[in-house]
Amino acid sequence: MKAIVVRGEKGRPELVWGEAADVACGPEEVVVAVRATAVNRADLLQARGLYPPPPGASDIIGLEVAGEIAALGEGVVGWEVGDRVCALLPGGGYAELTAVPYQMLVKIPDNWSFAQAAAFPEVWYTAYLNLFGEGQLKAGEVALIHAGGSGVGTAAVQLAVLAGAQAFVTAGTEEKLRACRELGATLAVNYKTADFLPAVLAATNNRGVDVVLDPVGADYLMKNLRALAMNGRLVSIGLMSGGQTEINLGLLLGKRLRLIGSTLRNRPLAEKVAIRNGFEQRFWPFFASGQLQPIIDTTFPISQAQAAHEYVAADKNIGKVVLLL
Ligand SMILES: NC(=O)c1ccc[n+]([C@@H]2O[C@H](COP(=O)([O-])OP(=O)(O)OC[C@H]3O[C@@H](n4cnc5c(N)ncnc54)[C@H](OP(=O)(O)O)[C@@H]3O)[C@@H](O)[C@H]2O)c1
């Protein structure tokens, strides 16, 4: 089959639409003929050799797909060849065919394109898991969402607001801040021109926020802790500014804070199935009603995956960048 293969030197990858080994279908898996996949920040790291797939996962890049079921394992129940589906993957999305455990499949709504469906799994599950599972965000609370214009950020703002919480965001351009406000954010700070900490404290009468969803890491750690209210939760989901820094543990103790690290990709299948099912039960109907929407910035043909990665690396996207097959 055809797939994106990584050529070039380590650290300077070239993504080429080339030949890869065919996928095998396990007894509880389906093979999906991929019609769209989407770019995640993690893909950029994997292409540079900095984020290897978890054991047992495909070494082809790609954490999500949308397409049609092309083959069924003998233990699969409830699905037919030809069904339009999307799914979260631990790898293998940038390819013509990919194998998916059937418990992870999601039926694509009739009024969604494959591009919309490919923009769904990774960032919505990440936002859901970390706001409500790890972060325990509740109605009436406030969440501070860094990188508000990112794929994860645009999903997290919508989920927080729908759950009855307030969403505060930071982002690096006025266009991203405007998009976040349109999605329901009530405070939007340009971190390139202002310090988010005084803005957050002023907006909460010095109380602070209940949850911080943080993909930035080292540069923000102390300010995040200062921005949290008593009993606040800092959920660390990325290290875009680095992972090494100092911490004043006095802040954790005094405010009874919780600092939580979280990844989605390396969780066991049973946990991912629980996330899939939990999301479906609580939030899936709101896509049909239009209260939630996957945000797509741009689409590229998969043969231009290299250009798509460069676009994302340059921080140009608001929401998702989708690759079409
Ligand atoms: N732990 C998990 O399970 C998990 C799962 C999915 C994603 N993630 C993480 O969540 C983050 C968002 O992922 P995504 O795919 O949605 O990203 P994305 O769409 O590529 O957006 C990332 C944005 O982050 C901002 N940014 C980049 N470097 C920054 C820095 N040093 N300081 C502050 N902001 C910076 C940029 O926007 P500005 O213009 O605003 O600077 C950039 O556009 C990534 O860190 C990713 O690794 C974690």
The ligand as a Tripos MOL2 file, in Angstrom:
@<TRIPOS>MOLECULE
LIG
   48    52     1     0     0
SMALL
NO_CHARGES

@<TRIPOS>ATOM
      1 N1         -0.8020   14.6220   26.2580 N.am      1 LIG1
      2 C1         -1.6220   14.2880   25.2820 C.2       1 LIG1
      3 O1         -2.2790   13.2510   25.3070 O.2       1 LIG1
      4 C2         -1.7490   15.1620   24.0700 C.ar      1 LIG1
      5 C3         -2.6040   14.8150   23.0140 C.ar      1 LIG1
      6 C4         -2.7330   15.7150   21.9340 C.ar      1 LIG1
      7 C5         -1.9940   16.8840   21.9300 C.ar      1 LIG1
      8 N2         -1.1460   17.1410   22.9630 N.ar      1 LIG1
      9 C6         -0.3540   18.3910   22.9980 C.3       1 LIG1
     10 O2         -1.2450   19.4780   22.9680 O.3       1 LIG1
     11 C7         -0.6110   20.5650   22.2880 C.3       1 LIG1
     12 C8         -1.5100   21.0350   21.1660 C.3       1 LIG1
     13 O3         -1.5140   20.0230   20.1580 O.3       1 LIG1
     14 P1         -2.1850   20.3430   18.7590 P.3       1 LIG1
     15 O4         -1.8650   19.1990   17.8490 O.co2     1 LIG1
     16 O5         -3.5900   20.7310   18.9940 O.co2     1 LIG1
     17 O6         -1.3000   21.6230   18.3720 O.3       1 LIG1
     18 P2         -1.3430   22.6320   17.1590 P.3       1 LIG1
     19 O7         -2.6840   22.6740   16.5390 O.co2     1 LIG1
     20 O8         -0.1520   22.3460   16.3380 O.co2     1 LIG1
     21 O9         -1.1240   24.0430   17.9000 O.3       1 LIG1
     22 C9         -0.0440   24.2790   18.7140 C.3       1 LIG1
     23 C10         0.0400   25.7860   19.0080 C.3       1 LIG1
     24 O10         0.7610   25.9960   20.2150 O.3       1 LIG1
     25 C11         1.3100   27.2840   20.2030 C.3       1 LIG1
     26 N3          2.7050   27.2150   20.6560 N.ar      1 LIG1
     27 C12         3.7350   26.6240   20.0250 C.ar      1 LIG1
     28 N4          4.8620   26.7530   20.7470 N.ar      1 LIG1
     29 C13         4.5190   27.4520   21.8770 C.ar      1 LIG1
     30 C14         5.2310   27.9080   23.0090 C.ar      1 LIG1
     31 N5          6.5500   27.6670   23.1620 N.pl3     1 LIG1
     32 N6          4.5660   28.5900   23.9610 N.ar      1 LIG1
     33 C15         3.2470   28.8370   23.8320 C.ar      1 LIG1
     34 N7          2.5000   28.4390   22.7650 N.ar      1 LIG1
     35 C16         3.1440   27.7520   21.8060 C.ar      1 LIG1
     36 C17         1.2110   27.8160   18.7830 C.3       1 LIG1
     37 O11         0.1490   28.7680   18.7440 O.3       1 LIG1
     38 P3          0.3670   30.3210   19.1110 P.3       1 LIG1
     39 O12         0.2810   31.0660   17.8200 O.co2     1 LIG1
     40 O13        -0.7570   30.5930   20.0440 O.co2     1 LIG1
     41 O14         1.7310   30.4340   19.7500 O.co2     1 LIG1
     42 C18         0.8130   26.5790   17.9750 C.3       1 LIG1
     43 O15         0.0420   26.9130   16.8460 O.3       1 LIG1
     44 C19         0.7590   20.0540   21.8220 C.3       1 LIG1
     45 O16         1.7160   20.3920   22.7920 O.3       1 LIG1
     46 C20         0.5500   18.5620   21.7950 C.3       1 LIG1
     47 O17         1.7580   17.8490   21.9350 O.3       1 LIG1
     48 C21        -1.0250   16.3250   24.0200 C.ar      1 LIG1
@<TRIPOS>BOND
     1     1     2 1
     2     2     3 2
     3     2     4 1
     4     4     5 ar
     5     4    48 ar
     6     5     6 ar
     7     6     7 ar
     8     7     8 ar
     9     8     9 1
    10     8    48 ar
    11     9    10 1
    12     9    46 1
    13    10    11 1
    14    11    12 1
    15    11    44 1
    16    12    13 1
    17    13    14 1
    18    14    15 2
    19    14    16 1
    20    14    17 1
    21    17    18 1
    22    18    19 2
    23    18    20 1
    24    18    21 1
    25    21    22 1
    26    22    23 1
    27    23    24 1
    28    23    42 1
    29    24    25 1
    30    25    26 1
    31    25    36 1
    32    26    27 ar
    33    26    35 ar
    34    27    28 ar
    35    28    29 ar
    36    29    30 ar
    37    29    35 ar
    38    30    31 1
    39    30    32 ar
    40    32    33 ar
    41    33    34 ar
    42    34    35 ar
    43    36    37 1
    44    36    42 1
    45    37    38 1
    46    38    39 2
    47    38    40 1
    48    38    41 1
    49    42    43 1
    50    44    45 1
    51    44    46 1
    52    46    47 1
@<TRIPOS>SUBSTRUCTURE
     1 LIG1         1 GROUP 0 **** ****
